[in-house]
Amino acid sequence: MIDDFSQADKPPHIAVSVDMLDTGIDVPEIVNLVFFKIVRSKTKFWQMLGRGTRLCPDLFGPGKHKDHFLVFDFCQNFEFFNQNPKLAQGRPAESLAKLLFVSRVHLVSKLDEVVSEYERGEQTAGIAKDRSFDGPVVPLNAKLKTQLCELRVEVAARLMQEVAAMSPDNFIVRPQRQFVEKYVKPEAWTKLGLDEQTELIEHVAGVPSALVDDDMAAKQFDLLIFRTQLSILRRETSFAGLQQKVVHIGALLEELSNVPMVAEELPLILEVQTEEYWLHATVPMLETVRRRLRDLVKLIELRKRPIVYTDFEDEISEGAAVAIQGVSVGTDMDRFRLKARHFLKGNENHISVLKLKRNEPLNSTRPRRTREVLPLCRRAT
């Protein structure tokens, strides 16, 4: 499609792309550019402008050469770069696997902290210290402490399994090999201090692992429960919103009570939707919910969003001339070299190309087929 667009007399004549035609394409006939995205990389901005700076003789008629092009900038990129601001590069979103790994690390660390408070005899262990916290107020006792310790061992074991499945032969794993090898050992998980958390989050989280769970809905539900558990342990105000999400999932599962798998867990599904459950909810209770309901979440059908129709009249303000320094005008040499290499590769066994490659003179007495291809060779080189 790019090759077709590069030919002036061949459709398509309009190309819409996202991060594909910013560089590496040389179409001299381009006279209109539309920027409909926010750009904060100056290099990328100049590359986008460069698509219109290719010279094209006689584009508007004999002797009427291309001497300008238009930019329709709907996101104020010109204003941004003319003010010489401090530029910031974009950051890709973190993967779900990494978010789950980090949440488990935080959960293990917080469980260690809460249990240590209880063992030191602090009476406030497990009790909300922030009055803005609107979650369950459950003092930590011996039974709950045992349950938290068991959960801590299980979560740490799950993390260690994931690290053990990271192959050192993988080129992405190799730079973090020292940390991977460290946390494959059980003794590394005895206590997670601040240093251990930092190493796991910065160097191990997000590294490819052979321990794969393909159930996306279940993993998203896991992440929701982990965040809810952490909000209880940290006494965060985000608990109320997370609680509503869990209750909403329970209500959607209740609608599927005719499914045998859901019917088996219906008592728990109904209990999760009651206020009494959340008044005394604990981290182990939420862990039970996660384990028993995670495989059912995928049964919930995604509801179609209603179609919203809009009817707005497009308005374009008056154009303004903006001087941009540092933009080169002329042939895209990268694109030219790419085409030249492609041509030469396809004719590398031809006698003329072989002579050029060996720096041998081209004889005047040569076969007819050689004369026919020589102009192409000269043009490509």
KOLZAKOL-569044 format. One record per residue (C-alpha): x, y, z; residue number from 1. Coordinates in nm, 4 decimals, padded with zeros to 6 digits. Layout:
N
[r [X; Y; Z]; NUM]
...
This chain:
381
[r [00.0000; 00.0000; 00.0000]; 1]
[r [00.2907; 00.2355; 00.0710]; 2]
[r [00.4363; 00.1592; -00.2714]; 3]
[r [00.0997; 00.2356; -00.4331]; 4]
[r [00.0742; 00.5601; -00.2389]; 5]
[r [00.4250; 00.6529; -00.3571]; 6]
[r [00.3089; 00.6528; -00.7216]; 7]
[r [00.1471; 00.9833; -00.8134]; 8]
[r [-00.0993; 00.8444; -01.0704]; 9]
[r [-00.2082; 00.5453; -00.8657]; 10]
[r [-00.4585; 00.5364; -00.5781]; 11]
[r [-00.4712; 00.5802; -00.2860]; 12]
[r [-00.4102; 00.9548; -00.2864]; 13]
[r [-00.4811; 00.9987; 00.0864]; 14]
[r [-00.3022; 00.7911; 00.3526]; 15]
[r [-00.4052; 00.7782; 00.7195]; 16]
[r [-00.1554; 00.6143; 00.9536]; 17]
[r [-00.0556; 00.5919; 01.3183]; 18]
[r [00.3225; 00.5933; 01.3755]; 19]
[r [00.3925; 00.4234; 01.0414]; 20]
[r [00.4600; 00.6984; 00.7862]; 21]
[r [00.6506; 00.9343; 01.0168]; 22]
[r [00.9827; 00.8415; 00.8557]; 23]
[r [01.1273; 00.6281; 00.5778]; 24]
[r [00.8775; 00.7275; 00.3073]; 25]
[r [00.9628; 00.9652; 00.0224]; 26]
[r [00.6594; 01.0931; -00.1712]; 27]
[r [00.7457; 01.4300; -00.3328]; 28]
[r [00.3804; 01.4938; -00.4307]; 29]
[r [00.2648; 01.5301; -00.0660]; 30]
[r [00.1382; 01.8850; -00.0134]; 31]
[r [-00.0963; 01.8426; 00.2857]; 32]
[r [-00.0149; 01.7036; 00.6302]; 33]
[r [-00.2721; 01.6616; 00.9057]; 34]
[r [-00.1444; 01.6277; 01.2633]; 35]
[r [-00.4222; 01.4858; 01.4779]; 36]
[r [-00.2149; 01.3648; 01.7714]; 37]
[r [-00.0152; 01.5245; 02.0501]; 38]
[r [00.3598; 01.4922; 01.9900]; 39]
[r [00.6154; 01.5705; 02.2595]; 40]
[r [00.9274; 01.4306; 02.0917]; 41]
[r [01.1047; 01.6965; 01.8881]; 42]
[r [01.2780; 01.4336; 01.6732]; 43]
[r [00.9463; 01.2711; 01.5902]; 44]
[r [00.7906; 01.6104; 01.5182]; 45]
[r [01.0635; 01.6974; 01.2682]; 46]
[r [01.0319; 01.3564; 01.1062]; 47]
[r [00.6596; 01.4159; 01.0570]; 48]
[r [00.7295; 01.7560; 00.9016]; 49]
[r [00.9886; 01.5972; 00.6756]; 50]
[r [00.7180; 01.4089; 00.4846]; 51]
[r [00.6204; 01.7368; 00.3188]; 52]
[r [00.9651; 01.8852; 00.2494]; 53]
[r [01.0435; 01.6749; -00.0611]; 54]
[r [01.0937; 01.8844; -00.3760]; 55]
[r [00.8728; 01.8111; -00.6757]; 56]
[r [00.9229; 01.9999; -01.0039]; 57]
[r [00.6249; 02.0886; -01.2242]; 58]
[r [00.3800; 01.9619; -00.9610]; 59]
[r [00.1239; 02.2376; -01.0269]; 60]
[r [00.1943; 02.2643; -01.4002]; 61]
[r [00.4875; 02.3324; -01.6345]; 62]
[r [00.7348; 02.5541; -01.4511]; 63]
[r [00.5163; 02.5596; -01.1371]; 64]
[r [00.7280; 02.3706; -00.8920]; 65]
[r [00.6344; 02.2650; -00.5417]; 66]
[r [00.7644; 02.5370; -00.3116]; 67]
[r [00.5410; 02.4925; -00.0038]; 68]
[r [00.3143; 02.2486; 00.1759]; 69]
[r [00.0355; 02.2900; 00.4305]; 70]
[r [00.0141; 02.1499; 00.7831]; 71]
[r [-00.3214; 02.1193; 00.9583]; 72]
[r [-00.2182; 02.0941; 01.3222]; 73]
[r [-00.5202; 02.0252; 01.5440]; 74]
[r [-00.3238; 01.9567; 01.8640]; 75]
[r [-00.1122; 02.2744; 01.9004]; 76]
[r [00.2174; 02.0935; 01.8388]; 77]
[r [00.3671; 02.3989; 01.6652]; 78]
[r [00.2873; 02.6183; 01.9657]; 79]
[r [00.4394; 02.3598; 02.1978]; 80]
[r [00.7741; 02.3362; 02.0210]; 81]
[r [00.8003; 02.7096; 01.9499]; 82]
[r [00.7909; 02.7739; 02.3259]; 83]
[r [01.1011; 02.5564; 02.3796]; 84]
[r [00.9526; 02.3627; 02.6720]; 85]
[r [01.1145; 02.0865; 02.8696]; 86]
[r [01.0409; 01.7791; 02.6629]; 87]
[r [00.9265; 01.4490; 02.8113]; 88]
[r [00.9331; 01.1150; 02.6366]; 89]
[r [00.6274; 00.8911; 02.6534]; 90]
[r [00.6203; 00.5828; 02.8711]; 91]
[r [00.4458; 00.2635; 02.7634]; 92]
[r [00.1780; 00.1159; 02.9857]; 93]
[r [00.2878; -00.1662; 03.2133]; 94]
[r [00.1749; -00.5161; 03.1269]; 95]
[r [-00.0863; -00.7006; 03.3304]; 96]
[r [00.1713; -00.9663; 03.4209]; 97]
[r [00.4009; -00.7017; 03.5665]; 98]
[r [00.1182; -00.5356; 03.7591]; 99]
[r [00.0258; -00.8714; 03.9123]; 100]
[r [00.3875; -00.9441; 04.0049]; 101]
[r [00.4294; -00.6023; 04.1689]; 102]
[r [00.0979; -00.6369; 04.3559]; 103]
[r [00.2043; -00.9747; 04.4958]; 104]
[r [00.5379; -00.8303; 04.6072]; 105]
[r [00.3623; -00.5428; 04.7865]; 106]
[r [00.1179; -00.7893; 04.9435]; 107]
[r [00.3973; -01.0097; 05.0830]; 108]
[r [00.5807; -00.7070; 05.2200]; 109]
[r [00.2697; -00.5614; 05.3815]; 110]
[r [00.1778; -00.8954; 05.5378]; 111]
[r [00.5256; -00.9098; 05.6908]; 112]
[r [00.4751; -00.5628; 05.8347]; 113]
[r [00.1332; -00.6356; 05.9861]; 114]
[r [00.2440; -00.9642; 06.1408]; 115]
[r [00.5550; -00.7956; 06.2844]; 116]
[r [00.3346; -00.5312; 06.4474]; 117]
[r [00.1253; -00.8011; 06.6108]; 118]
[r [00.4307; -00.9933; 06.7338]; 119]
[r [00.5693; -00.6734; 06.8891]; 120]
[r [00.2474; -00.6497; 07.0896]; 121]
[r [00.1054; -00.3420; 06.9178]; 122]
[r [-00.2657; -00.3270; 06.9894]; 123]
[r [-00.3382; -00.1283; 06.6750]; 124]
[r [-00.2250; -00.4050; 06.4400]; 125]
[r [-00.4901; -00.4501; 06.1752]; 126]
[r [-00.7004; -00.1563; 06.3028]; 127]
[r [-00.7668; 00.1457; 06.0878]; 128]
[r [-00.5500; 00.4380; 06.2025]; 129]
[r [-00.6812; 00.6837; 05.9452]; 130]
[r [-01.0292; 00.8139; 06.0202]; 131]
[r [-01.0906; 00.8708; 05.6487]; 132]
[r [-01.0640; 00.4949; 05.5941]; 133]
[r [-01.4143; 00.3566; 05.5442]; 134]
[r [-01.3236; -00.0108; 05.5309]; 135]
[r [-01.3568; -00.3034; 05.7712]; 136]
[r [-01.2107; -00.2563; 06.1200]; 137]
[r [-01.0933; -00.6022; 06.2239]; 138]
[r [-00.8312; -00.6249; 06.5038]; 139]
[r [-00.5620; -00.8831; 06.4423]; 140]
[r [-00.5854; -01.1903; 06.6631]; 141]
[r [-00.3949; -01.5170; 06.6803]; 142]
[r [-00.6243; -01.6984; 06.4376]; 143]
[r [-00.6167; -01.4196; 06.1806]; 144]
[r [-00.2402; -01.3898; 06.2214]; 145]
[r [-00.2014; -01.7602; 06.1351]; 146]
[r [-00.4179; -01.7141; 05.8255]; 147]
[r [-00.2112; -01.4155; 05.7142]; 148]
[r [00.1120; -01.6111; 05.7597]; 149]
[r [-00.0235; -01.8970; 05.5507]; 150]
[r [-00.1324; -01.6552; 05.2795]; 151]
[r [00.2082; -01.4916; 05.2855]; 152]
[r [00.3802; -01.8271; 05.2278]; 153]
[r [00.1478; -01.9093; 04.9365]; 154]
[r [00.1926; -01.5727; 04.7637]; 155]
[r [00.5714; -01.5856; 04.8049]; 156]
[r [00.5767; -01.9413; 04.6669]; 157]
[r [00.3767; -01.8247; 04.3632]; 158]
[r [00.6268; -01.5448; 04.3001]; 159]
[r [00.9214; -01.7806; 04.3379]; 160]
[r [00.7658; -02.0201; 04.0842]; 161]
[r [00.7297; -01.7348; 03.8364]; 162]
[r [01.0939; -01.6338; 03.8846]; 163]
[r [01.2090; -01.9961; 03.8530]; 164]
[r [01.0352; -02.0143; 03.5132]; 165]
[r [01.2445; -01.7239; 03.3784]; 166]
[r [01.4965; -01.8747; 03.1361]; 167]
[r [01.8491; -01.7249; 03.1514]; 168]
[r [01.8835; -01.8045; 02.7807]; 169]
[r [01.6225; -01.5410; 02.6990]; 170]
[r [01.7981; -01.2214; 02.5865]; 171]
[r [01.5519; -01.0130; 02.7914]; 172]
[r [01.6165; -01.2169; 03.1060]; 173]
[r [01.9955; -01.2224; 03.0638]; 174]
[r [02.0637; -00.8615; 03.1793]; 175]
[r [01.8704; -00.9330; 03.5021]; 176]
[r [02.0236; -01.2747; 03.5560]; 177]
[r [02.1860; -01.1940; 03.8909]; 178]
[r [01.8508; -01.0906; 04.0386]; 179]
[r [01.6661; -01.3857; 03.8844]; 180]
[r [01.9181; -01.6298; 04.0269]; 181]
[r [01.8963; -01.4621; 04.3670]; 182]
[r [01.5190; -01.4925; 04.3984]; 183]
[r [01.5034; -01.8491; 04.2734]; 184]
[r [01.6354; -01.9494; 04.6156]; 185]
[r [01.3753; -01.9934; 04.8957]; 186]
[r [01.5900; -01.8104; 05.1530]; 187]
[r [01.5573; -01.4879; 04.9505]; 188]
[r [01.1856; -01.4830; 05.0316]; 189]
[r [01.2204; -01.5183; 05.4089]; 190]
[r [01.1807; -01.1447; 05.4603]; 191]
[r [01.1143; -00.8766; 05.1983]; 192]
[r [01.2642; -00.5499; 05.3080]; 193]
[r [01.2734; -00.2251; 05.1134]; 194]
[r [01.5863; -00.3282; 04.9226]; 195]
[r [01.4340; -00.6599; 04.8204]; 196]
[r [01.1141; -00.4898; 04.7076]; 197]
[r [01.3112; -00.2442; 04.4943]; 198]
[r [01.5130; -00.5219; 04.3301]; 199]
[r [01.2068; -00.7309; 04.2545]; 200]
[r [01.0032; -00.4417; 04.1163]; 201]
[r [01.2787; -00.2745; 03.9125]; 202]
[r [01.4725; -00.5769; 03.7871]; 203]
[r [01.2473; -00.8855; 03.7999]; 204]
[r [00.8892; -00.7656; 03.7502]; 205]
[r [00.7889; -00.7794; 03.3850]; 206]
[r [01.0676; -01.0194; 03.2835]; 207]
[r [00.9294; -01.2969; 03.0574]; 208]
[r [00.8416; -01.6176; 03.2400]; 209]
[r [00.7325; -01.9592; 03.1168]; 210]
[r [00.4693; -01.9649; 03.3922]; 211]
[r [00.1832; -01.8332; 03.1796]; 212]
[r [-00.1852; -01.7857; 03.2581]; 213]
[r [-00.3858; -01.7147; 02.9429]; 214]
[r [-00.7129; -01.6343; 03.1221]; 215]
[r [-00.7123; -01.2548; 03.0872]; 216]
[r [-01.0383; -01.2037; 03.2741]; 217]
[r [-00.9165; -01.4134; 03.5669]; 218]
[r [-00.5913; -01.2164; 03.5880]; 219]
[r [-00.7781; -00.8865; 03.5863]; 220]
[r [-00.9949; -01.0181; 03.8703]; 221]
[r [-00.6786; -01.1245; 04.0567]; 222]
[r [-00.5410; -00.7725; 04.0255]; 223]
[r [-00.8666; -00.6245; 04.1557]; 224]
[r [-00.8628; -00.8503; 04.4632]; 225]
[r [-00.4935; -00.7846; 04.5307]; 226]
[r [-00.5559; -00.4107; 04.5254]; 227]
[r [-00.8548; -00.4528; 04.7550]; 228]
[r [-00.6469; -00.6576; 04.9989]; 229]
[r [-00.3710; -00.3951; 04.9956]; 230]
[r [-00.6237; -00.1162; 05.0518]; 231]
[r [-00.7401; -00.2949; 05.3689]; 232]
[r [-00.3856; -00.3494; 05.4956]; 233]
[r [-00.2814; 00.0071; 05.4125]; 234]
[r [-00.6131; 00.1647; 05.5247]; 235]
[r [-00.6502; 00.3465; 05.1934]; 236]
[r [-00.9568; 00.5444; 05.0906]; 237]
[r [-00.9583; 00.3630; 04.7563]; 238]
[r [-01.1201; 00.0681; 04.9338]; 239]
[r [-01.4747; 00.1949; 04.8707]; 240]
[r [-01.4318; 00.2065; 04.4930]; 241]
[r [-01.2642; -00.1337; 04.4823]; 242]
[r [-01.5409; -00.2805; 04.6963]; 243]
[r [-01.8042; -00.1559; 04.4518]; 244]
[r [-01.6219; -00.3225; 04.1626]; 245]
[r [-01.6130; -00.6581; 04.3410]; 246]
[r [-01.9824; -00.6289; 04.4301]; 247]
[r [-02.0644; -00.5421; 04.0697]; 248]
[r [-01.8844; -00.8530; 03.9438]; 249]
[r [-02.0787; -01.0574; 04.1979]; 250]
[r [-02.4059; -00.9145; 04.0666]; 251]
[r [-02.3122; -01.0033; 03.7085]; 252]
[r [-02.2245; -01.3569; 03.8140]; 253]
[r [-02.5565; -01.3885; 03.9959]; 254]
[r [-02.7326; -01.3321; 03.6628]; 255]
[r [-02.5591; -01.6499; 03.5396]; 256]
[r [-02.6944; -01.8679; 03.8200]; 257]
[r [-02.8325; -02.1140; 03.5637]; 258]
[r [-02.4739; -02.2095; 03.4726]; 259]
[r [-02.3711; -02.5131; 03.6834]; 260]
[r [-02.0247; -02.3744; 03.7618]; 261]
[r [-02.1760; -02.0508; 03.8870]; 262]
[r [-02.4565; -02.2267; 04.0771]; 263]
[r [-02.1970; -02.4110; 04.2878]; 264]
[r [-02.0536; -02.0811; 04.4112]; 265]
[r [-02.3852; -01.8948; 04.4337]; 266]
[r [-02.3879; -01.8750; 04.8186]; 267]
[r [-02.0487; -01.6997; 04.8127]; 268]
[r [-02.1556; -01.4767; 04.5231]; 269]
[r [-02.4637; -01.3638; 04.7178]; 270]
[r [-02.2634; -01.3128; 05.0363]; 271]
[r [-02.0100; -01.0880; 04.8639]; 272]
[r [-02.2913; -00.8498; 04.7690]; 273]
[r [-02.4086; -00.7955; 05.1296]; 274]
[r [-02.3009; -00.5090; 05.3558]; 275]
[r [-02.2416; -00.7508; 05.6439]; 276]
[r [-01.9687; -00.9271; 05.4474]; 277]
[r [-01.7711; -00.6065; 05.3953]; 278]
[r [-01.8093; -00.4866; 05.7551]; 279]
[r [-01.5918; -00.7738; 05.8708]; 280]
[r [-01.4000; -00.8551; 05.5502]; 281]
[r [-01.0417; -00.9682; 05.5972]; 282]
[r [-00.7560; -01.0321; 05.3596]; 283]
[r [-00.7921; -01.4143; 05.3855]; 284]
[r [-01.1660; -01.3838; 05.3142]; 285]
[r [-01.0939; -01.1908; 04.9949]; 286]
[r [-00.8325; -01.4491; 04.8995]; 287]
[r [-01.1057; -01.7158; 04.9194]; 288]
[r [-01.3227; -01.5033; 04.6907]; 289]
[r [-01.0358; -01.4682; 04.4431]; 290]
[r [-00.9635; -01.8399; 04.4254]; 291]
[r [-01.3235; -01.9535; 04.3949]; 292]
[r [-01.4525; -01.6908; 04.1528]; 293]
[r [-01.1542; -01.6133; 03.9267]; 294]
[r [-01.2391; -01.8951; 03.6818]; 295]
[r [-01.6013; -01.7780; 03.6576]; 296]
[r [-01.5350; -01.4161; 03.5615]; 297]
[r [-01.4688; -01.5105; 03.1989]; 298]
[r [-01.8331; -01.6255; 03.1715]; 299]
[r [-01.9544; -01.2681; 03.2094]; 300]
[r [-02.0485; -01.1362; 02.8668]; 301]
[r [-01.9215; -00.7950; 02.7752]; 302]
[r [-02.2179; -00.5681; 02.7380]; 303]
[r [-02.2268; -00.3659; 02.4211]; 304]
[r [-02.1922; 00.0027; 02.4768]; 305]
[r [-02.4746; 00.2127; 02.3353]; 306]
[r [-02.3940; 00.3857; 02.0089]; 307]
[r [-02.3672; 00.7611; 02.0549]; 308]
[r [-02.4444; 00.9727; 01.7505]; 309]
[r [-02.3053; 01.3248; 01.7244]; 310]
[r [-02.3579; 01.5942; 01.4667]; 311]
[r [-02.1045; 01.8747; 01.4925]; 312]
[r [-02.0122; 02.1270; 01.2287]; 313]
[r [-01.6384; 02.1352; 01.1639]; 314]
[r [-01.4765; 02.4710; 01.2252]; 315]
[r [-01.1211; 02.5566; 01.1251]; 316]
[r [-00.9671; 02.8809; 01.2419]; 317]
[r [-00.7513; 03.1083; 01.0299]; 318]
[r [-00.4148; 02.9648; 00.9321]; 319]
[r [-00.0914; 03.1198; 01.0521]; 320]
[r [00.2601; 03.1150; 00.9100]; 321]
[r [00.5089; 02.9494; 01.1442]; 322]
[r [00.8837; 02.9438; 01.0809]; 323]
[r [01.0452; 02.6122; 01.1685]; 324]
[r [01.4242; 02.6007; 01.1730]; 325]
[r [01.6337; 02.2911; 01.1110]; 326]
[r [01.4078; 02.1065; 00.8674]; 327]
[r [01.6002; 01.9833; 00.5627]; 328]
[r [01.4499; 02.0019; 00.2138]; 329]
[r [01.5125; 01.7506; -00.0612]; 330]
[r [01.5371; 01.3762; -00.1187]; 331]
[r [01.4897; 01.1270; 00.1609]; 332]
[r [01.8273; 00.9536; 00.1307]; 333]
[r [01.7329; 00.6693; 00.3648]; 334]
[r [01.4381; 00.5811; 00.1432]; 335]
[r [01.6539; 00.6169; -00.1709]; 336]
[r [01.9241; 00.3856; -00.0341]; 337]
[r [01.6601; 00.1302; 00.0638]; 338]
[r [01.5191; 00.1238; -00.2900]; 339]
[r [01.8666; 00.1087; -00.4436]; 340]
[r [01.9717; -00.1852; -00.2254]; 341]
[r [01.6478; -00.3656; -00.3085]; 342]
[r [01.7093; -00.3235; -00.6836]; 343]
[r [02.0733; -00.4296; -00.6657]; 344]
[r [01.9877; -00.7323; -00.4536]; 345]
[r [01.7442; -00.8543; -00.7161]; 346]
[r [02.0035; -00.8148; -00.9945]; 347]
[r [02.3193; -00.9089; -00.8057]; 348]
[r [02.4044; -01.1896; -01.0521]; 349]
[r [02.3775; -00.9728; -01.3632]; 350]
[r [02.7075; -00.9256; -01.5476]; 351]
[r [02.6916; -00.5450; -01.5312]; 352]
[r [02.6213; -00.5378; -01.1591]; 353]
[r [02.8981; -00.7904; -01.0958]; 354]
[r [03.1462; -00.5734; -01.2861]; 355]
[r [03.0417; -00.2658; -01.0923]; 356]
[r [03.0792; -00.4582; -00.7669]; 357]
[r [03.4304; -00.5740; -00.8658]; 358]
[r [03.5253; -00.2279; -00.9931]; 359]
[r [03.5781; -00.3656; -01.3440]; 360]
[r [03.5282; -00.1474; -01.6564]; 361]
[r [03.2107; -00.1894; -01.8577]; 362]
[r [03.3043; -00.2898; -02.2138]; 363]
[r [03.1468; -00.1132; -02.5106]; 364]
[r [03.0953; -00.4488; -02.6807]; 365]
[r [02.8377; -00.6229; -02.4689]; 366]
[r [02.5194; -00.8242; -02.5261]; 367]
[r [02.1994; -00.6398; -02.6071]; 368]
[r [02.0297; -00.7432; -02.2835]; 369]
[r [02.3163; -00.5806; -02.0928]; 370]
[r [02.2558; -00.2475; -02.2707]; 371]
[r [01.8896; -00.2616; -02.1728]; 372]
[r [01.9589; -00.2963; -01.8035]; 373]
[r [02.2493; -00.0517; -01.7766]; 374]
[r [02.0335; 00.2634; -01.7483]; 375]
[r [01.8599; 00.1012; -01.4518]; 376]
[r [02.1947; 00.0210; -01.2937]; 377]
[r [02.3215; 00.3751; -01.3340]; 378]
[r [02.0011; 00.5137; -01.1931]; 379]
[r [02.0125; 00.2841; -00.8911]; 380]
[r [02.3725; 00.3631; -00.8103]; 381]
